[in-house]
Amino acid sequence: MLSLACTPVNTLLGFRPALRLRRPLGLYAFLYAALHFLTFTVLDYGLDPVLLREAIFAKRYALVGFAAFLLLAPLAITSTKGWMRRLGKRWRRLHALVYPAALLVIIHYVWLVKSDIRVPLLYGGIVVLLLLARLPWVKKRVAQLGRRRPIPHDSTPSV
């Protein structure tokens, strides 16, 4: 969510340093997903392929979580400037996979929680808003609102 928030923060608030945080935040998200997957496969299922196949295909939350992980893996691998150069325009298209991955992560979380799904739904609402903020007409409107916002000036003299 933090990585997805960087572009809207720049668009709305004009805070350009947020754009430099996208890659490290995205890589941190992948690291978290990789550790989560490792915990699931090694600690929970002891790397037993039969049990893992059963768990992934029998538990729908595991299937969508695995799908999200598979979408994030090529993004982490190709996150360097070298890969950006090699892939050219295809890099941007590839990295648009983060949007369906984010939605799959929310579905994973909602299906994983057994009783009170308010927190996963709250996160889901935030992700949907962050994704909507990328639509061209929404982005344009948000940028207009950001420009209209008066910048407060401190009237006290500096010492």
Rosetta constraint file for C-alpha pairs under 8 A:
AtomPair CA 1 CA 5 HARMONIC 6.06 0.50
AtomPair CA 1 CA 102 HARMONIC 7.88 0.50
AtomPair CA 1 CA 126 HARMONIC 7.81 0.50
AtomPair CA 1 CA 127 HARMONIC 6.37 0.50
AtomPair CA 1 CA 130 HARMONIC 7.96 0.50
AtomPair CA 2 CA 6 HARMONIC 6.60 0.50
AtomPair CA 2 CA 22 HARMONIC 7.94 0.50
AtomPair CA 2 CA 25 HARMONIC 6.74 0.50
AtomPair CA 3 CA 21 HARMONIC 7.08 0.50
AtomPair CA 3 CA 22 HARMONIC 4.82 0.50
AtomPair CA 3 CA 23 HARMONIC 7.47 0.50
AtomPair CA 3 CA 25 HARMONIC 5.20 0.50
AtomPair CA 3 CA 26 HARMONIC 5.61 0.50
AtomPair CA 4 CA 8 HARMONIC 7.85 0.50
AtomPair CA 4 CA 22 HARMONIC 7.41 0.50
AtomPair CA 4 CA 127 HARMONIC 7.83 0.50
AtomPair CA 4 CA 130 HARMONIC 6.39 0.50
AtomPair CA 4 CA 131 HARMONIC 7.68 0.50
AtomPair CA 5 CA 9 HARMONIC 6.09 0.50
AtomPair CA 5 CA 130 HARMONIC 6.20 0.50
AtomPair CA 6 CA 10 HARMONIC 6.30 0.50
AtomPair CA 6 CA 18 HARMONIC 5.05 0.50
AtomPair CA 6 CA 19 HARMONIC 5.54 0.50
AtomPair CA 6 CA 21 HARMONIC 7.04 0.50
AtomPair CA 6 CA 22 HARMONIC 6.19 0.50
AtomPair CA 7 CA 11 HARMONIC 6.13 0.50
AtomPair CA 7 CA 18 HARMONIC 7.22 0.50
AtomPair CA 7 CA 19 HARMONIC 6.20 0.50
AtomPair CA 8 CA 12 HARMONIC 5.80 0.50
AtomPair CA 8 CA 13 HARMONIC 7.98 0.50
AtomPair CA 8 CA 130 HARMONIC 7.10 0.50
AtomPair CA 8 CA 133 HARMONIC 6.36 0.50
AtomPair CA 8 CA 134 HARMONIC 7.54 0.50
AtomPair CA 8 CA 139 HARMONIC 7.85 0.50
AtomPair CA 9 CA 13 HARMONIC 5.51 0.50
AtomPair CA 9 CA 14 HARMONIC 6.90 0.50
AtomPair CA 9 CA 15 HARMONIC 6.28 0.50
AtomPair CA 9 CA 18 HARMONIC 6.86 0.50
AtomPair CA 10 CA 14 HARMONIC 4.47 0.50
AtomPair CA 10 CA 15 HARMONIC 4.50 0.50
AtomPair CA 10 CA 16 HARMONIC 5.25 0.50
AtomPair CA 10 CA 17 HARMONIC 7.85 0.50
AtomPair CA 10 CA 18 HARMONIC 6.31 0.50
AtomPair CA 10 CA 19 HARMONIC 6.87 0.50
AtomPair CA 11 CA 15 HARMONIC 7.61 0.50
AtomPair CA 11 CA 139 HARMONIC 7.21 0.50
AtomPair CA 11 CA 142 HARMONIC 7.04 0.50
AtomPair CA 11 CA 143 HARMONIC 5.54 0.50
AtomPair CA 11 CA 146 HARMONIC 7.42 0.50
AtomPair CA 12 CA 142 HARMONIC 5.82 0.50
AtomPair CA 12 CA 143 HARMONIC 5.44 0.50
AtomPair CA 12 CA 145 HARMONIC 7.30 0.50
AtomPair CA 12 CA 146 HARMONIC 4.80 0.50
AtomPair CA 12 CA 147 HARMONIC 8.00 0.50
AtomPair CA 13 CA 146 HARMONIC 5.94 0.50
AtomPair CA 14 CA 146 HARMONIC 7.61 0.50
AtomPair CA 16 CA 20 HARMONIC 7.65 0.50
AtomPair CA 17 CA 21 HARMONIC 7.15 0.50
AtomPair CA 18 CA 22 HARMONIC 7.13 0.50
AtomPair CA 21 CA 25 HARMONIC 5.95 0.50
AtomPair CA 22 CA 26 HARMONIC 5.91 0.50
AtomPair CA 23 CA 27 HARMONIC 6.07 0.50
AtomPair CA 23 CA 79 HARMONIC 6.99 0.50
AtomPair CA 24 CA 28 HARMONIC 6.05 0.50
AtomPair CA 25 CA 29 HARMONIC 6.18 0.50
AtomPair CA 26 CA 30 HARMONIC 6.32 0.50
AtomPair CA 26 CA 76 HARMONIC 7.56 0.50
AtomPair CA 27 CA 31 HARMONIC 6.11 0.50
AtomPair CA 27 CA 76 HARMONIC 5.96 0.50
AtomPair CA 28 CA 32 HARMONIC 6.14 0.50
AtomPair CA 29 CA 33 HARMONIC 6.19 0.50
AtomPair CA 30 CA 34 HARMONIC 5.99 0.50
AtomPair CA 30 CA 69 HARMONIC 7.72 0.50
AtomPair CA 30 CA 72 HARMONIC 6.35 0.50
AtomPair CA 30 CA 73 HARMONIC 7.14 0.50
AtomPair CA 30 CA 76 HARMONIC 6.64 0.50
AtomPair CA 31 CA 35 HARMONIC 6.12 0.50
AtomPair CA 32 CA 36 HARMONIC 6.02 0.50
AtomPair CA 33 CA 37 HARMONIC 6.03 0.50
AtomPair CA 33 CA 69 HARMONIC 6.45 0.50
AtomPair CA 34 CA 38 HARMONIC 6.01 0.50
AtomPair CA 34 CA 69 HARMONIC 7.39 0.50
AtomPair CA 35 CA 39 HARMONIC 6.07 0.50
AtomPair CA 36 CA 40 HARMONIC 6.26 0.50
AtomPair CA 37 CA 41 HARMONIC 6.08 0.50
AtomPair CA 37 CA 66 HARMONIC 7.78 0.50
AtomPair CA 37 CA 69 HARMONIC 7.94 0.50
AtomPair CA 38 CA 42 HARMONIC 5.67 0.50
AtomPair CA 38 CA 43 HARMONIC 7.56 0.50
AtomPair CA 39 CA 43 HARMONIC 5.11 0.50
AtomPair CA 39 CA 44 HARMONIC 6.49 0.50
AtomPair CA 40 CA 44 HARMONIC 5.01 0.50
AtomPair CA 40 CA 45 HARMONIC 6.56 0.50
AtomPair CA 41 CA 45 HARMONIC 5.22 0.50
AtomPair CA 41 CA 46 HARMONIC 6.27 0.50
AtomPair CA 41 CA 47 HARMONIC 5.38 0.50
AtomPair CA 41 CA 52 HARMONIC 6.84 0.50
AtomPair CA 42 CA 46 HARMONIC 4.48 0.50
AtomPair CA 42 CA 47 HARMONIC 5.07 0.50
AtomPair CA 45 CA 51 HARMONIC 6.47 0.50
AtomPair CA 45 CA 52 HARMONIC 6.38 0.50
AtomPair CA 47 CA 52 HARMONIC 7.04 0.50
AtomPair CA 48 CA 52 HARMONIC 6.02 0.50
AtomPair CA 49 CA 53 HARMONIC 5.96 0.50
AtomPair CA 50 CA 54 HARMONIC 6.17 0.50
AtomPair CA 51 CA 55 HARMONIC 6.01 0.50
AtomPair CA 52 CA 56 HARMONIC 5.99 0.50
AtomPair CA 53 CA 57 HARMONIC 6.09 0.50
AtomPair CA 54 CA 58 HARMONIC 5.59 0.50
AtomPair CA 55 CA 59 HARMONIC 5.60 0.50
AtomPair CA 55 CA 62 HARMONIC 6.95 0.50
AtomPair CA 56 CA 60 HARMONIC 7.17 0.50
AtomPair CA 56 CA 62 HARMONIC 4.98 0.50
AtomPair CA 56 CA 63 HARMONIC 4.98 0.50
AtomPair CA 56 CA 66 HARMONIC 7.52 0.50
AtomPair CA 57 CA 62 HARMONIC 7.41 0.50
AtomPair CA 57 CA 63 HARMONIC 5.95 0.50
AtomPair CA 59 CA 63 HARMONIC 6.54 0.50
AtomPair CA 60 CA 64 HARMONIC 6.39 0.50
AtomPair CA 60 CA 108 HARMONIC 7.99 0.50
AtomPair CA 60 CA 111 HARMONIC 7.47 0.50
AtomPair CA 61 CA 65 HARMONIC 6.05 0.50
AtomPair CA 61 CA 107 HARMONIC 7.36 0.50
AtomPair CA 61 CA 108 HARMONIC 4.72 0.50
AtomPair CA 61 CA 109 HARMONIC 7.40 0.50
AtomPair CA 61 CA 111 HARMONIC 5.34 0.50
AtomPair CA 61 CA 112 HARMONIC 5.65 0.50
AtomPair CA 62 CA 66 HARMONIC 5.97 0.50
AtomPair CA 62 CA 108 HARMONIC 7.04 0.50
AtomPair CA 63 CA 67 HARMONIC 6.17 0.50
AtomPair CA 64 CA 68 HARMONIC 6.13 0.50
AtomPair CA 64 CA 104 HARMONIC 5.82 0.50
AtomPair CA 64 CA 105 HARMONIC 7.28 0.50
AtomPair CA 64 CA 107 HARMONIC 7.17 0.50
AtomPair CA 64 CA 108 HARMONIC 5.70 0.50
AtomPair CA 65 CA 69 HARMONIC 6.22 0.50
AtomPair CA 65 CA 104 HARMONIC 6.69 0.50
AtomPair CA 65 CA 105 HARMONIC 6.09 0.50
AtomPair CA 65 CA 108 HARMONIC 5.33 0.50
AtomPair CA 66 CA 70 HARMONIC 6.18 0.50
AtomPair CA 67 CA 71 HARMONIC 6.32 0.50
AtomPair CA 67 CA 101 HARMONIC 7.73 0.50
AtomPair CA 67 CA 104 HARMONIC 7.44 0.50
AtomPair CA 68 CA 72 HARMONIC 6.25 0.50
AtomPair CA 68 CA 100 HARMONIC 7.79 0.50
AtomPair CA 68 CA 101 HARMONIC 4.68 0.50
AtomPair CA 68 CA 102 HARMONIC 7.40 0.50
AtomPair CA 68 CA 104 HARMONIC 5.62 0.50
AtomPair CA 68 CA 105 HARMONIC 6.14 0.50
AtomPair CA 69 CA 73 HARMONIC 6.19 0.50
AtomPair CA 69 CA 101 HARMONIC 7.63 0.50
AtomPair CA 70 CA 74 HARMONIC 7.52 0.50
AtomPair CA 71 CA 75 HARMONIC 7.23 0.50
AtomPair CA 71 CA 97 HARMONIC 6.32 0.50
AtomPair CA 71 CA 98 HARMONIC 7.23 0.50
AtomPair CA 71 CA 101 HARMONIC 6.03 0.50
AtomPair CA 72 CA 76 HARMONIC 6.34 0.50
AtomPair CA 72 CA 97 HARMONIC 7.50 0.50
AtomPair CA 72 CA 98 HARMONIC 6.71 0.50
AtomPair CA 72 CA 101 HARMONIC 6.79 0.50
AtomPair CA 73 CA 77 HARMONIC 6.31 0.50
AtomPair CA 74 CA 78 HARMONIC 6.03 0.50
AtomPair CA 75 CA 79 HARMONIC 5.92 0.50
AtomPair CA 75 CA 94 HARMONIC 7.25 0.50
AtomPair CA 75 CA 95 HARMONIC 5.91 0.50
AtomPair CA 75 CA 97 HARMONIC 7.80 0.50
AtomPair CA 75 CA 98 HARMONIC 7.72 0.50
AtomPair CA 78 CA 83 HARMONIC 5.14 0.50
AtomPair CA 78 CA 84 HARMONIC 7.05 0.50
AtomPair CA 78 CA 91 HARMONIC 7.89 0.50
AtomPair CA 79 CA 83 HARMONIC 6.61 0.50
AtomPair CA 79 CA 84 HARMONIC 7.16 0.50
AtomPair CA 80 CA 84 HARMONIC 6.36 0.50
AtomPair CA 81 CA 85 HARMONIC 6.18 0.50
AtomPair CA 82 CA 86 HARMONIC 6.20 0.50
AtomPair CA 83 CA 87 HARMONIC 5.90 0.50
AtomPair CA 83 CA 91 HARMONIC 7.59 0.50
AtomPair CA 84 CA 88 HARMONIC 5.81 0.50
AtomPair CA 84 CA 91 HARMONIC 5.70 0.50
AtomPair CA 87 CA 91 HARMONIC 5.06 0.50
AtomPair CA 88 CA 92 HARMONIC 7.89 0.50
AtomPair CA 89 CA 93 HARMONIC 7.07 0.50
AtomPair CA 90 CA 94 HARMONIC 6.06 0.50
AtomPair CA 91 CA 95 HARMONIC 6.12 0.50
AtomPair CA 92 CA 96 HARMONIC 6.29 0.50
AtomPair CA 93 CA 97 HARMONIC 7.50 0.50
AtomPair CA 96 CA 100 HARMONIC 7.99 0.50
AtomPair CA 97 CA 101 HARMONIC 6.19 0.50
AtomPair CA 98 CA 102 HARMONIC 5.99 0.50
AtomPair CA 99 CA 103 HARMONIC 6.53 0.50
AtomPair CA 99 CA 131 HARMONIC 7.10 0.50
AtomPair CA 100 CA 104 HARMONIC 6.14 0.50
AtomPair CA 101 CA 105 HARMONIC 6.15 0.50
AtomPair CA 102 CA 106 HARMONIC 6.42 0.50
AtomPair CA 102 CA 127 HARMONIC 7.18 0.50
AtomPair CA 103 CA 107 HARMONIC 6.32 0.50
AtomPair CA 103 CA 124 HARMONIC 7.52 0.50
AtomPair CA 103 CA 127 HARMONIC 7.43 0.50
AtomPair CA 103 CA 128 HARMONIC 7.97 0.50
AtomPair CA 104 CA 108 HARMONIC 5.99 0.50
AtomPair CA 105 CA 109 HARMONIC 6.19 0.50
AtomPair CA 106 CA 110 HARMONIC 6.14 0.50
AtomPair CA 106 CA 120 HARMONIC 6.67 0.50
AtomPair CA 106 CA 121 HARMONIC 7.75 0.50
AtomPair CA 106 CA 123 HARMONIC 7.17 0.50
AtomPair CA 106 CA 124 HARMONIC 5.54 0.50
AtomPair CA 107 CA 111 HARMONIC 6.04 0.50
AtomPair CA 108 CA 112 HARMONIC 5.94 0.50
AtomPair CA 109 CA 113 HARMONIC 6.28 0.50
AtomPair CA 109 CA 120 HARMONIC 5.94 0.50
AtomPair CA 110 CA 117 HARMONIC 6.05 0.50
AtomPair CA 110 CA 120 HARMONIC 5.35 0.50
AtomPair CA 110 CA 121 HARMONIC 6.86 0.50
AtomPair CA 113 CA 117 HARMONIC 6.21 0.50
AtomPair CA 113 CA 120 HARMONIC 7.91 0.50
AtomPair CA 117 CA 121 HARMONIC 6.10 0.50
AtomPair CA 118 CA 122 HARMONIC 6.05 0.50
AtomPair CA 119 CA 123 HARMONIC 6.33 0.50
AtomPair CA 120 CA 124 HARMONIC 6.06 0.50
AtomPair CA 121 CA 125 HARMONIC 6.06 0.50
AtomPair CA 122 CA 126 HARMONIC 6.37 0.50
AtomPair CA 123 CA 127 HARMONIC 6.21 0.50
AtomPair CA 124 CA 128 HARMONIC 6.14 0.50
AtomPair CA 125 CA 129 HARMONIC 6.21 0.50
AtomPair CA 126 CA 130 HARMONIC 6.18 0.50
AtomPair CA 127 CA 131 HARMONIC 6.13 0.50
AtomPair CA 128 CA 132 HARMONIC 6.02 0.50
AtomPair CA 129 CA 133 HARMONIC 6.11 0.50
AtomPair CA 130 CA 134 HARMONIC 7.01 0.50
AtomPair CA 131 CA 135 HARMONIC 7.43 0.50
AtomPair CA 132 CA 138 HARMONIC 6.95 0.50
AtomPair CA 133 CA 138 HARMONIC 5.60 0.50
AtomPair CA 133 CA 139 HARMONIC 5.53 0.50
AtomPair CA 133 CA 142 HARMONIC 7.77 0.50
AtomPair CA 134 CA 138 HARMONIC 6.85 0.50
AtomPair CA 134 CA 139 HARMONIC 5.80 0.50
AtomPair CA 135 CA 139 HARMONIC 5.92 0.50
AtomPair CA 136 CA 140 HARMONIC 6.07 0.50
AtomPair CA 137 CA 141 HARMONIC 6.24 0.50
AtomPair CA 138 CA 142 HARMONIC 6.03 0.50
AtomPair CA 139 CA 143 HARMONIC 6.02 0.50
AtomPair CA 140 CA 144 HARMONIC 6.26 0.50
AtomPair CA 141 CA 145 HARMONIC 6.31 0.50
AtomPair CA 142 CA 146 HARMONIC 6.14 0.50
AtomPair CA 143 CA 147 HARMONIC 6.26 0.50
AtomPair CA 144 CA 148 HARMONIC 6.35 0.50
AtomPair CA 145 CA 149 HARMONIC 6.48 0.50
